[in-house]
Amino acid sequence: MKRIYSRRLLLGAILFIAASTVYLTAEAISAHAWIDPEYGYTFHYISDLGVAKRMTIDGRAVFSPLASVMNGGFISYGILSMSAYLLTIRLVQKKARVLVSVAAVVQGVGNILVGLFPGESYSYANMHVIGAAMAIIAGNLTLILIGIYLNKQYRVPKRIGIGLGVFGLLALSIMLTYDFGYPAVFERLSVYTMTVWNLIVGVWIVRRLRKGPLRILGK
């Protein structure tokens, strides 16, 4: 039985790492393809990379030649991250597994919606805005919940999870209220907390498994 759990955890770790790798690669490729206008990481939103039309959105000139790459990255990230969380859910205390699983699924579905419905407008609660809210809020909330309910002996990942989650929600609140003139910076800070966490926890699980099976909380 421990061998089965270890295989699931290893697969989950691989998917965590793959999720962030695919996402960051898609972002880098689609951003590099921008020629006119030039893409600015501090000025343009991440979602702008998924807009294939030449248009102006809230004062930003937008045209992403490889929008399909970014949208595919959003969708892939949603599926991979959601699957990774569900495969590793046994590391969380039994009483919190449903709550953590729901938050993980919400963030996954949110990312999928972001990819399926490009951000051509933010003037009302369209599917892209709803998906982005689900992805960012639930995604960072998942980090906090895992930090709280992860096995107590895993102190470092617990603290990292809580710290990143709180930082991500704080960055989002600054973006929505007072962004100091750099909304895209705070948007990225609220999103990169999740990609960083995926890489950290994925590598951590792999390294722990090399020393032996991880402790499963409850049956």
N, C-alpha and C positions, 0 to 999 in steps of 0.2 A: 504493500500500500504506500509506504514511504517513497518507493521508487516512482510510482505513478504521480504522487504529489510533486516530486522533484522534477519530473518531466514537464508537468504543467507549469511549474514555476519557471523553468528554463525557457519554455516556449513563450510565456508571458514576458520574460525579460527581453527576449529577442524581439518581440513585437513592440515593446516600449522603445527600444533603441531604433528599430525600423521606422516607427511612427515619426519620431523627431527627425531622423535622417531624411526621410522622404519629404517631410514638410519643409525643412530648411533648404533642401536641394531644389525643390520646386520653386520656392521663393527666390533663391539666388538666380536660377536659370531665367525665370520670367522677368525679374528685375533687370537682368543684364540685357535682355532683348529690347528694352525700351530705348528708342533712339530719339523720337520726337513725339512728345516732350521727353526730356531726361528725367528718369525716375529718381526721386529724392527720399531716402530712408527717413529723414526727419520731417518731411513735408507731406508725402503721400502715405495714405493708409495701406495696410497690407491688402485689404479687400480691393483696392484700386487695381491690383495686379490681375484680378479676375474679370475685369471689364474689357471686353473686346471692342466696344464701340469708341469712336473718337468723340469725346464730349467733355463738358465742364461740370464738375461736381463740387458744390460749395467752394467755388473759386479755384479748384484744382483742375488743370488740364490733364485729361486721362485718356490713355490709349495703350492697351497691353496687347502686343502682337501674339504673345504666347499665353493668353488668358486661360486656355484649356489646360495648360500645364499647372497653373496655380490652382484652378478649380479642382483638377484631379488630385492635387496635393491636399487640399482641404478635405475632400471626400475620403481619400486614403488615410489621412491622419485620423479622421473620425472613426473609421472602421478599425484601424490598427490599435489606437489607444483604448477604445472601448473594449476590444477583445483582450488586450493586455491586462486591464484592470480586472475583468471577470475571471481570467485565468489565475490571477494572483490573489484573489479575494480571501483565500484561506489564511493569509498572513494577518488579516484584520480580525479583531475580536468578534466572536459569533453574534453578539447582540447588535453589532453595527453593520453587519454585512449587507443587509437589505438597503439600508440608508446609503452606504458607500456605493453599492451597485447602481442604485437609482441615479445618484449624482453623476457617476461615470457614464451611464447610458445617456443621460441628458446632454452632457458635454459632447459625447460622440455624435449624437443626432444633430446637435447644434452645428458642429463642424460640417457635417454632411449637407445641411441646409445652406450653409454659407457657400459651399461649392456649387450646389444646384441652382441657387438664386443669386447671381452676381450683384454686387453693391452699386447699382446704378443710381440709387437715390437713398437719402437718409431722412427725408422729409416726413415720413410717417412710419408706423409700425408694419413694414412689409416683412416678407419671409426672411430676407437677408438680415435685417436688423434683429428680428426675433432669434434667428439662428446664432448670430454673433453674441447676443446676450446670453443665450443658453450655453454656448461654448466657453465664454470667458468667465461668467459668474459660477456656473456649475463646475467648470474645470478647476478653478482656484479653490472652490469650496471642497472639491474632492481631495485636493492636496492637504487641506486643513484637517478634514475628517480622518484621512489616513494617518496623518501625524498624531492625532489624538488617540486613535484606536489601534495603531500598530502595536505589536508585542513590545512590552516595556523594556525588554533587554536590548532592543534596537534603538538606542537613544539618538544616535547621530541622524539616521534617516527620519526619525520622528520630528526632530527639531528643524531639519531642513524642509520637510514637507509643510509644517506649520508656518515657518518663516517665509517661504516662497508664496504660499497661498495668501497670507495676509498682505505681503508686498504687492502681489498681483491685483488684489481687490482695491488696495489703496491707490495704485497707479490708475486703475479704471475710474475710480471716483474723482481723481484729479483731472483726468481727461474729460470727464463729463461736466465738471464744475469750473475749474480754473486750470487751464493747461499750460500757462506761462508762454503761450505762443507756439508750442510744439506738441500739438495733439497726437501726431503720429508717433512721437517718441514714447509718450505714456501709453498709447495703444500697444506698442510693441513690448513695453515693459510688462503690461498685463497679460500678454500672450506668451512671451518667452519664458515666463516662470514655469509654464507647463512643459515646454519642450526641454528646458533644462532639467526639470524633475524627471522626465521620462528617461533621459540619458543617465542621470545619477542613479535612479532606482534600478534601471536595467543592468548597469555595470555592477552595482552593489549585489544584486541577486546572483548574478553569474559568479562573482568572486566568493560569495558565501557558500554557494553550492559546491564549489571546488573544495571547500573544507569539510563538507558533509551536509546532510539534509537540514533545512531550516525548520524551526519549530512551527508547527501548525497549531493555531489557536482554536480549540474546540473540534468537534467532528461533524 
